[in-house]
Structures are given as structure tokens and as C-alpha cells.
């Protein structure tokens, strides 16, 4: 299975990280979310497009690294995507209603 992931914008309210930490976090989110999507856990046989996704909150542990935070955020995003599979998720290229 080939997974191509594009995150246009990721908003993390209340999280202060350095620019380097932000890049590490972003890379970790993309890597973990790609891994989760490639696992086949979602019943999607072709591409999907999600214009907006609200995810459950993440509890941040004191001293957690940006990479660890990225992994947690990816899990929350995957959970939100799993819950919305019958809602706003639609095949890639499908016309908006």
C-alpha cells in the first residue's frame, strides 16, 4: 500500500515549541500518521481528502520530547479520522457538496 500524506496546516493550541522542536514534532506526526494509515486499520480502499479534522485532546507529559509529542498528536489525529470516516471524509477528488 502506498500512502501519501499532506498536512497543509497543523494547529496545536497552547503548545510552545522552538522552531527546531516544531520541525521535529511535525516530522514525527507525519511519520507516525503515515505508519498508522499504512497499517490498513481504516476501511479506505482509495484516496481520501479531509478538509478539516478535529482530534481528541492530548495530555502532555512534563519533559516530553517534540518527537514523543508528535507521536501522541498523530495518534489523536488518527483517532479523529477514524471517528469521522462516515462524516467529512470523502474520496480524493470528489466534488464538495
Contact map, one row per residue, 1 for C-alpha under 8 A:
1110000000000000000000000000000000000100000000000000000000000000000000000000000000000000000000000
1111000000000000000000000000000000000100000000000000000000000000000000000000000000000000000000000
1111100000000000000000000000000001001100000000000000000000000000000000000000000000000000000000000
0111110000000000000000000000000001000000000000000000000000000000000000000000000000000000000000000
0011111000000000000000000000010001000000000000000000000000000000000000000000000000000000000000000
0001111100000000000000000000000000000000000000000000000000000000000000000000000000000000000000000
0000111111000000000000000000000000000000000000000000000000000000000000000000000000000000000000000
0000011111000000000000000000000000000000000000000000000000000000000000000000000000000000000000000
0000001111100000000000000000000000000000000000000000000000000000000000000000000000000000000000000
0000001111110000000000000000000000000000000000000000000000000000000000000000000000000000000000000
0000000011111000000000000000000000000000000000000000000000000000000000000000000000000000000000000
0000000001111110000000000000000000000000000000000000000000000000000000000000000000000000000000000
0000000000111110000000000000000000000000000000000000000000000000000000000000000000000000000000000
0000000000011111000000000000000000000000000000000000000000000000000000000000000000000000000000000
0000000000011111100000000000000000000000000000000000000000000000000000000000000000000000000000000
0000000000000111110000000000000000000000000000000000000000000000000000000000000000000000000000000
0000000000000011111111000000000000000000000000000000000000000000010000000000000000000000000000000
0000000000000001111111000000000000000000000000000000000000000000000000000000000000000000000000000
0000000000000000111111100000000000000000000000000000000000000000000000000000000000000000000000000
0000000000000000111111110000000000000000000000000000000000000000000000000000000000000000000000000
0000000000000000111111111000000000000000000000000000000000000000010000000000000000000000000000000
0000000000000000111111111100000000000000000000000000000000000000010000000000000000000000000000000
0000000000000000001111111110000000000000000000000000000000000000000000000000000000000000000000000
0000000000000000000111111111000000000000000000000000000000000000011001000000000000000000000000000
0000000000000000000011111111100000000000000000000000000000000000011111100000000000000000000000000
0000000000000000000001111111110000000000000000000000000000000000000001000000000000000000000000000
0000000000000000000000111111111000000000000000000000000000000000001001000000000000000000000000000
0000000000000000000000011111111100000000000000000000000000000000011101100100000000000000000000000
0000000000000000000000001111111110000000000000000000000000000000001001111100000000000000000000000
0000100000000000000000000111111111000000000000000000000000000000000000000100000000000000000000000
0000000000000000000000000011111111100000000000000000000000000000000000000000000000000000000000000
0000000000000000000000000001111111110000000000000000000000000000000001100110000000000000000000000
0000000000000000000000000000111111111000000000000000000000000000000000100110110000000000000000000
0011100000000000000000000000011111111100000000000000000000000000000000000000000000000000000000000
0000000000000000000000000000001111111110000000000000000000000000000000000000000000000000000000000
0000000000000000000000000000000111111111100000000000000000000000000000000000010000000000000000000
0010000000000000000000000000000011111111110000000000000000000000000000000000010000000000000000000
1110000000000000000000000000000001111111100000000000000000000000000000000000000000000000000000000
0000000000000000000000000000000000111111100000000000000000000000000000000000000000000000000000000
0000000000000000000000000000000000011111111100000000000000000000000000000000000000000000000000000
0000000000000000000000000000000000011111111000000000000000000000000000000000000000000000000000000
0000000000000000000000000000000000001001111100000000000000000000000000000000000001000000000000000
0000000000000000000000000000000000000001111110000000000000000000000000000000000000000000000000000
0000000000000000000000000000000000000001011111110000000000000000000000000000000000000000000000000
0000000000000000000000000000000000000000001111100000000000000000000000000000000000000000000000000
0000000000000000000000000000000000000000000111110000000000000000000000000000000000000000001100000
0000000000000000000000000000000000000000000111111000000000000000000000000000000000000000001100000
0000000000000000000000000000000000000000000101111100000000000000000000000000000000000000111100000
0000000000000000000000000000000000000000000000111110000000000000000000000000000000000000111110000
0000000000000000000000000000000000000000000000011111100000000000000000000000000000000001110000000
0000000000000000000000000000000000000000000000001111100000000000000000000000000000000001000000000
0000000000000000000000000000000000000000000000000111110000000000000000000000000000000001000000000
0000000000000000000000000000000000000000000000000111111000000000000000000000100110000000000000000
0000000000000000000000000000000000000000000000000001111100000000000000000000100100000000000000000
0000000000000000000000000000000000000000000000000000111110000000000000000001111110000000000000000
0000000000000000000000000000000000000000000000000000011111000000000000000001101100000000000000000
0000000000000000000000000000000000000000000000000000001111100000000000000001000000000000000000000
0000000000000000000000000000000000000000000000000000000111110000000000011001000000000000000000000
0000000000000000000000000000000000000000000000000000000011111000000000000000000000000000000000000
0000000000000000000000000000000000000000000000000000000001111101000010000000000000000000000000000
0000000000000000000000000000000000000000000000000000000000111111000000000000000000000000000000000
0000000000000000000000000000000000000000000000000000000000011111000000000000000000000000000000000
0000000000000000000000000000000000000000000000000000000000001111100000000000000000000000000000000
0000000000000000000000000000000000000000000000000000000000011111110110000000000000000000000000000
0000000000000000000000000000000000000000000000000000000000000011111110000000000000000000000000000
0000000000000000100011011001000000000000000000000000000000000001111111000000000000000000000000000
0000000000000000000000011011100000000000000000000000000000000000111111100000000000000000000000000
0000000000000000000000001001000000000000000000000000000000000001111111110000000000000000000000000
0000000000000000000000001000000000000000000000000000000000010001111111111000000000000000000000000
0000000000000000000000011111100100000000000000000000000000000000011111111100000000000000000000000
0000000000000000000000001001100110000000000000000000000000000000001111111110000000000000000000000
0000000000000000000000000000100000000000000000000000000001000000000111111111000000000000000000000
0000000000000000000000000000100000000000000000000000000001000000000011111111100000000000000000000
0000000000000000000000000001110110000000000000000000000000000000000001111111110000000000000000000
0000000000000000000000000000000110000000000000000000000000000000000000111111111000000000000000000
0000000000000000000000000000000000000000000000000000001111000000000000011111111100000000000000000
0000000000000000000000000000000010000000000000000000111100000000000000001111111110000000000000000
0000000000000000000000000000000010011000000000000000001000000000000000000111111111000000000000000
0000000000000000000000000000000000000000000000000000001100000000000000000011111111100000000000000
0000000000000000000000000000000000000000000000000000111100000000000000000001111111110000000000000
0000000000000000000000000000000000000000000000000000101000000000000000000000111111111000100000000
0000000000000000000000000000000000000000010000000000000000000000000000000000011111111000000000000
0000000000000000000000000000000000000000000000000000000000000000000000000000001111111100000000000
0000000000000000000000000000000000000000000000000000000000000000000000000000000111111111100000000
0000000000000000000000000000000000000000000000000000000000000000000000000000000011111111100000000
0000000000000000000000000000000000000000000000000000000000000000000000000000000000111111100000000
0000000000000000000000000000000000000000000000000000000000000000000000000000000000011111100000000
0000000000000000000000000000000000000000000000000111000000000000000000000000000000011111110000000
0000000000000000000000000000000000000000000000011100000000000000000000000000000010011111111000000
0000000000000000000000000000000000000000000000011100000000000000000000000000000000000001111101000
0000000000000000000000000000000000000000000001111000000000000000000000000000000000000000111111000
0000000000000000000000000000000000000000000001111000000000000000000000000000000000000000011111000
0000000000000000000000000000000000000000000000001000000000000000000000000000000000000000001111100
0000000000000000000000000000000000000000000000000000000000000000000000000000000000000000011111110
0000000000000000000000000000000000000000000000000000000000000000000000000000000000000000000011111
0000000000000000000000000000000000000000000000000000000000000000000000000000000000000000000001111
0000000000000000000000000000000000000000000000000000000000000000000000000000000000000000000000111
